Amino acid sequence: MTSRASQFVLRRHGPEETLTLRDLLVPLYSATHTHLIGVDPWNAPEKWWQRLAETYSRTRSFELVTGWDDDTIAGYAFGSPDDSGRLWPSVRSVFPHLKPSGPIYIFREFAVQPDFQRRGYGRLIHNELLDGRPEQAAHLLLRKDNAPARAAYSSWGWKPAGELKPFPDSQTFDAMALDLTMPPLRRVLTDGRPVADQ
């Protein structure tokens, strides 16, 4: 499915197609993490691609959404459900009304090229990945010092939900949760124009 607003196009990709996009995704990741690359090996572009190719893309129902401004990739987001139940305590700490059963959707990664930020593209990519998800809730991790991302996620309905260290060699991240049982996410650009499905 492809959605379009003006010159901005959203595309969905499964795991196999995602792995063909390395030459587009790695430079985009690098451009949005310049201040972290070289500080911690965890943030190295090759380590990031290794996690995507060898771990994330192999999870159940993995999906990537890319956003394109004409022929230029502007951003991406990807995720997949988690069936382990390990995230329910975090989610129910902020959404106690949800029944602790079934998978939780992990909103794993999200980035928008610096030149395309503050145009509403990030919200469109975010919403496209989450719209129509059958899970009750979504969960994400973000760096403790990432105030701009925290502000954006909060404005989109995410709530602080503790912290988590996902890998032995990673830092400890702040967690946030989103109630997916609420009404559908409002899919609009910053000027209020609705996104039309093609």
C-alpha positions in Angstrom: 0.0 0.0 0.0 1.2 3.5 -0.8 -0.2 6.7 0.7 0.4 10.1 -0.8 0.2 13.8 0.3 1.6 16.4 -2.1 5.1 15.2 -3.0 5.4 13.0 0.0 5.0 9.2 -0.4 4.9 6.4 2.2 6.0 2.9 1.3 5.8 -0.4 3.3 8.5 -3.0 3.1 8.7 -6.6 4.4 12.0 -8.1 5.7 13.4 -9.3 2.3 12.9 -5.9 0.6 14.2 -4.1 3.7 17.5 -5.8 3.3 17.8 -4.5 -0.3 17.7 -0.9 1.0 21.0 -1.0 2.9 22.6 1.7 0.8 19.7 4.1 1.5 19.1 3.3 5.2 22.6 3.3 6.6 23.4 6.8 5.3 20.1 8.0 6.7 20.8 6.5 10.1 24.3 8.0 10.0 23.0 11.5 9.2 20.6 11.4 12.2 23.2 10.0 14.6 26.3 12.0 13.8 26.6 13.2 17.4 26.7 9.6 18.7 28.8 7.8 16.2 32.3 7.3 17.6 31.1 7.9 21.2 29.7 4.4 21.8 30.3 1.3 19.6 26.6 0.5 20.0 25.8 3.5 17.7 28.2 2.6 14.9 26.3 2.4 11.5 27.6 -1.1 10.8 26.4 -2.3 14.3 23.0 -0.7 13.6 22.7 -2.5 10.3 23.8 -5.8 11.9 21.0 -5.5 14.4 18.5 -4.7 11.7 19.6 -7.4 9.3 20.3 -10.2 11.8 17.8 -9.5 14.6 15.0 -7.1 13.9 14.2 -8.2 10.4 13.9 -11.8 11.5 11.2 -11.1 14.0 7.6 -12.1 13.4 5.6 -9.7 11.1 8.6 -7.3 10.8 7.7 -4.2 8.7 9.5 -1.1 7.6 7.9 2.1 6.5 9.9 4.6 4.4 8.9 8.2 3.6 9.9 9.8 0.3 10.0 13.4 -0.8 9.9 12.9 -4.5 12.8 10.5 -5.2 14.7 11.1 -1.9 14.2 9.0 1.2 13.3 11.3 4.0 12.8 8.9 6.9 11.9 5.5 8.1 10.4 3.5 11.0 10.2 -0.2 11.6 8.9 -2.6 14.2 7.4 -5.9 15.0 5.2 -7.6 17.7 6.7 -9.1 20.8 5.0 -12.3 22.0 7.0 -12.9 25.2 4.8 -10.9 27.6 7.9 -9.3 29.2 6.7 -5.7 28.3 3.3 -5.9 29.9 4.5 -4.7 33.4 6.0 -1.6 31.7 2.8 -1.0 29.6 0.4 -1.5 32.5 2.3 0.9 34.7 0.8 3.7 32.6 -2.2 1.9 31.0 -3.6 -0.3 33.9 -7.0 -0.6 32.1 -5.4 -2.8 29.3 -5.7 -6.6 29.8 -2.2 -8.1 30.0 -2.6 -10.6 27.2 -1.5 -11.0 23.7 1.5 -9.4 21.9 2.8 -5.8 22.3 4.0 -4.0 19.2 7.6 -2.8 19.4 8.2 0.5 17.6 11.9 -0.3 17.2 13.5 2.5 15.2 12.5 5.9 13.8 14.5 8.6 12.0 14.0 11.6 9.7 16.7 13.2 7.6 17.7 16.6 9.2 16.7 18.4 6.0 13.2 17.0 6.1 12.5 17.5 9.8 9.7 19.9 11.0 7.6 19.3 8.0 5.2 16.8 9.6 6.9 13.8 7.8 7.9 12.2 11.1 4.4 12.0 12.3 3.2 10.5 9.0 5.8 7.8 9.0 5.1 7.0 12.7 1.3 6.8 12.1 1.7 4.7 8.9 3.6 2.1 10.8 1.1 2.0 13.7 -2.2 2.5 11.9 -4.4 -0.6 12.0 -2.2 -2.6 14.3 -4.1 -5.3 16.1 -2.1 -5.2 19.3 -3.5 -3.4 22.4 -0.3 -1.4 23.0 3.0 -0.3 21.5 6.3 0.1 23.3 9.5 1.9 22.4 12.9 2.8 23.8 14.7 6.1 23.5 18.0 7.6 24.8 17.7 9.5 28.1 19.2 12.6 26.5 16.9 12.6 23.5 14.6 15.5 24.5 13.3 16.3 20.9 12.2 12.7 20.3 10.6 12.5 23.8 8.6 15.7 23.1 7.5 14.4 19.7 6.4 11.0 21.1 4.6 12.7 24.0 2.7 14.9 21.6 1.6 11.7 19.7 0.2 10.1 22.9 3.1 8.1 24.2 3.6 7.9 28.0 6.8 7.3 30.0 6.9 3.7 31.1 10.1 3.1 33.0 13.5 2.0 31.5 15.0 -1.0 29.9 18.4 -2.3 28.8 17.6 -4.4 25.7 21.1 -5.9 25.0 24.1 -6.7 27.2 26.2 -4.2 25.2 23.6 -1.4 25.0 22.9 1.5 27.3 19.8 1.7 29.5 17.0 3.4 27.6 13.9 5.2 28.8 10.7 3.3 27.8 7.5 4.8 26.5 4.1 3.1 25.8 1.2 3.9 23.5 -2.4 2.7 23.9 -3.4 1.4 20.5 -7.1 0.8 21.6 -7.7 4.5 21.4 -9.3 6.1 18.2 -7.2 5.9 15.1 -4.2 8.2 14.9 -4.8 11.5 13.1 -2.9 11.4 9.9 -2.3 15.0 8.8 0.6 17.2 7.7 1.5 20.2 9.7 -0.7 22.4 7.6 -3.7 20.2 8.3 -4.0 18.6 4.9 -5.2 15.0 5.2 -3.3 12.1 3.7 -5.1 10.5 0.8 -4.7 6.8 0.2 -3.8 5.7 -3.4 
